[in-house]
């Protein structure tokens, strides 16, 4: 509670906002990378409190949202098999595949279970040796270490009826792809603090220098975000690209060495498709060759999947920061949390879900007032 009270202090928020207003002299577009930051921004109306010269662009920082449709359909195929116990975090169950989701697979008799850790799935594999237990391993660098640990433990303990369907993605290559896009209008980035708590900040200086942009590592509470914006605007106004850590209570330059060592042992870098965006070189992880027997995609030989995105869904443009959720014609009408067209409407970090929950059509907050945070 101490941090919640300190980092939601409305008096401090006003002071930060005053500093930002006194600093900014021209329009700037800042992209927050993480979907958790997006939800905090929309929930507290931070984007509406900032000076009109500053626009916050929502980036592809929701791992559920960018999990490619082909992988979702492979998960549905595997989960439908009678000898499989399919384990996943809860936010994946409503993500639509080409024609159904994991909830519908479970309703049709599939053994689909919500777990809170990949080690829960490993425990199920030990308790049910007659079943194939599959864990859906998705996420950015934050969820990758425990998933790697689960595979490492399965190999160490000889648990052969456990496997993982892996769709991990990495943040730095996504930033690079955004900056290389001909439609890019991002002037600075608010980098995800939880990712950097694992991986450190070592990959960002080269990106900041090459693309001449400020990158500020930022937390998730309202004051964290305002401080990140304040630092980014100051760097932009001075014309100084670079990397600053505005989240030192959680992020060290070297990150978490033990977690990084586990990742290096279990995973290897690979090209990865991002839903609504396309393939980004070197942007993902897959199981290393010595752990390939635990790769569910390899074990179950799922191939020939026919994927079909709804034509009216524009979540790819939302994920690239080209479109605000309420600017999509389907938002709040044919696309709702009960009838989602894309993952951005049902994920707990999806931008469309944030707008639907806190702000409906026209940009007016629906459940909170546009007042200083707190």
N, C-alpha and C positions, 0 to 999 in steps of 0.2 A: 504493500500500500504506500510505502514511503515514496518509491519512484513514481507511482501513479499520481500521487498528489503533487510532487515536485514538477513533473513534466507535463502537467495539465493546468498549471497555474495561470489564470487569465491575466493577472497583472504583468507577469513576465511575457506573456504572449503579446500584449499591447506594446510593450517596450521593443520586442523584436520586430513587430510590424512597423513601428515608427522608424526604427533603424533602416529597415528595408525601403520604406517610402523616401527616406532622406538620401538613400544611396542611388536608387534607380533613376536613370536619365533617358532610357530608350527601351523599346520593347525587347523582351527576351523570352525564349521558350525553353523551359526546363522539363526534362522527362524523369519521373520517378520510375525506377526499374521494377520495384516490388509491388505485387498486388496488395499486400498488407498495408503498405504505405498509401496506396490508392484508396483503400477503404477508410483509413484514418483521415485522409484529406477530405473525402466526400462526407463522411459522418460528421466531422466538425466544421464543415464549410470553409476550410482553409483556403481553397482556391478562390472563394468569393470575398475573403477578407484581404487578400493580397492586392497591391496596386494593379490597376488595369493594364499596366505595361507588362506584367508578368503572367505568362500562361503556363499552366502545368499540363503536360502531355502524359497520358497514361501509357506505360510501356508494356511489353510482353512478359511481365514478371509474375505470372500465375502459372505454376507448373502443370496444374490440372488442365488449364485452358489450352496450353500449347502441346499437350500430349497428342500426337497425330491420330487421325481417325483410323488409320490402318491398324495402329497398336490397340486402340479401343476395340475394334472389331476382332482382333486376335484374342484379346482378353475375353470377349463374349463367347467366342468359339471354344476356348479352353474351359471356361467356367460352365459351359453347357454339358460337358462330358460327365458321365455317371460316376466315374472313379476319381473325380477331382473335388478337392475342397479348395475353393478359390478365396483367398484372403486379400482384403484391401482396406485402406483407410476409407472412412465414410463418405468423404467428398467425391469419390470416384463413382459411387453407385448411381447417381443421377445423370452422369455425363452421357449425352446421347451418342450412340454409334450410328451406323448407317440406317438402322431401322428399329433399334431397341436399346436398352441399357441394362446394367447389372441387376437393378431391381426387378426388371421383367424376367431376366434369366432365373432369378431366385423364385419369383412367383410361379414360374413354369417347372420348378422342381430342382433347379440347380443348387448345389451346396455353396452358397456365397455368404461369407462371414465378414463382419466388420471387426478389425483388430486395431489396437492402439500402438503396436510396435511390430516390426518384422520378427522379433524374437517370440512374439505370441504365435505367429505362424510356424516358427521352428518348433515350438513346444507341441503344437497340434500334430506336426509331422511325427514327433516321437511318440505321441499318444495314439496315433492312428497309422501304424505301419502298413496297413492294407490299403491306404488311400494315397493318392498323389496330392500333396499340399503345395499350392502355388501362391506366392505373394506377388502382388502388383507393385513393383518398385518404381515409383515415379518421383520427380522432384528436382530441385536445383541442388547446389552443393550442400545445402543444409540437411536434407534427409538422406543424402548419399552415404555418409559414414555409418549410421546404424544399419542401413541395408547391406553395406559391404561387410559389416561385422557379422550379420546373420549368415551370409554365404560362407564367410571364413569359418564360423562355428560349425556350420553344416559339414564342411569338408573335414574339419578337425575331429568331429564326433562321428563321422561316417554315416550321417543321416542322408540316405540316398533317395528318399521319397520326397525330398524338399527341392523346390526350384523357384526361380524368380523371373517374372516377365519384366525386363528392365527398359525404362524409357527416361533415363536421367539426362538433364540438359545443363549447360554451363553458361554463366552470365557473360563473361568477357567476349566470347565470339558473337553473342547476340548484339552487344553494343557496337562491335565492329560492323556487323551486317546493317544495323540501323544507320550508322554514319555513312556507309557506302551506298545507301539507297538514293536514287535520284530525287525522291520526294522528301528527303530528310530536311527538317527545319529545326532540329534540336540544337540548342546552343550550349547546354550543360546537362549533366546527369546527377541525379541523387541515387547513389549506389546503395544496394541492399545491405544493411548492417549485419544481418544474420549470416548471409553468404560470406562476408568478409571475416566474420568471427571464426569461420572454419578455414577459409582459404587465405586470409590475410589480404594485403593490398598490393602485392608484388606485381600482379598482371595489369594494373591500371595505369601506372605512369607512362608506359609506352603508348597506350591508346590515347591518353590525354595529350601527349606530345605530337603524335602522328596526326590526330584530327583537330588539334588546337582547341580543345574543350576542357573546361573544368569538370572534375568528377569529385563529388563530395560524398563520402561514406556517411550514411544517415540512419538514425533509428526509426522508431515507429510511433512514438507518442507525439502529440501535437507540437510540443516545444522542440523535439528532435527535428521534426520536419521543417519548422520555421527557421531553426538555426541552420539547417542544411541549405535552405533557400537563401538565407542571409549571406552565408559564406559564398555560395555560387554566384550570387549577384555581385558581390564585391569583387570576386575574381574576374567576372565578365566585364565589369565597368573599368577595371584596371588593365584589361587585355592580357591577363596572365593565366594561361592554361596550366593545369597541374592537378594534383590529387591532395585533398585534405580529409582528415579523419575527424568527423564531428560526432563520433560515437565511441570515444575512447574507453568508456566504462565496459564495453563488450568486445572491442576490436583491437587487436595488436597487429603490428605490421606483418609478423610471421604467421598469424592465424593460430590454428591448433595443430601443432606438429604431429601429435598422435593420430588425430583424425586424418590428416593428409597422408600419413604413412599407410594407414589402412586403405585409403582410396587407391594409392599407388600400387598396393599389393593385389587388390581384387579387381579393379577396373582398368580399362585402357580407353584412351580417347578415340572417338569415332565421329564420322559425320552423322548428323541427326536431323530428321524432318521435324518441323514445328507446325502444328496445326494452324492453318490459315495464313502461314508465312512462306513455307517451303523449306528446302534443305539448307542448313547452314554448316559449312565445313568445320570440322573439329569442335562442334558445339555440344557433343554428348559423350556419354560413357556407355560402354558395354562390358560384360564380364570378360576378364582376361582369359587367354587360351587355357590356362591351367585350371580354371573354374568353369569351363564351358559346359561340363556335364550338368551344372545347376542352372543353365539357361533354358527357361521354359519354352522360348520360341524355338530353340533347337530340339528340345526333348519332344515336343508335341508336333513338330513339323507343320506348323500352321503357315500355309501359303495359299496363293490364289484367292486372297480376300478381295471382294468387290466393294470398294468404298464409294459412298455417295454423300457429298455435303449438300444440305438444303440450299437451293439457289438464292433464297431470300435472306439467308443469314450472312451478315457482314462482319462477323466477329474477327475475321482476319484483318480487316481495316482497323478495327478497334485495337487489336493487339499490336499493330504497327504504329499506333498513335496518329493515324490518318483520319480517324472519325471518333467523335464522342458517342457514347452509347445511345443517348436520347436522339441522336441524329439519324439512327437507323429506323427505317419505316416499320420494321417488325417489333421494335422495342415496346414492351408493355401492352402489345395487342396480340399478335399471333405468337410472340415469344415472351414467355413469363417463366418464373421458377417452376410452375406446374407443367408447362408445355414448352420446354426450352428447345430452341433451334441449335444453340451452340453451348459450349462449356462455359463461356464467359457469363452466362446467366445463372448457372447453378453452383459454380465453384465459390467457396468461401472467400476467395481472393479475386474473383472475377470482377472486372470493371462494370459490366452490365448488371451484375448482382448488386454492386455498391450503389449504382444509380437507382435501381429499382427499389432497394431497401430504404435509402436515405433521401433520394431526390428523384421526383418523377418528371414528366415531360415539361420542357420549357426551362429546366435548370433551377426550379424552385425547390428548396429543401422540403421533404415530405414529413419527416419525423423529428427534425431538429431545427432550431432557429439558427440563422446565420449570424451568430454572435461570437465573440471571442471564446476560445476553447475553455472547457471546464464545466 
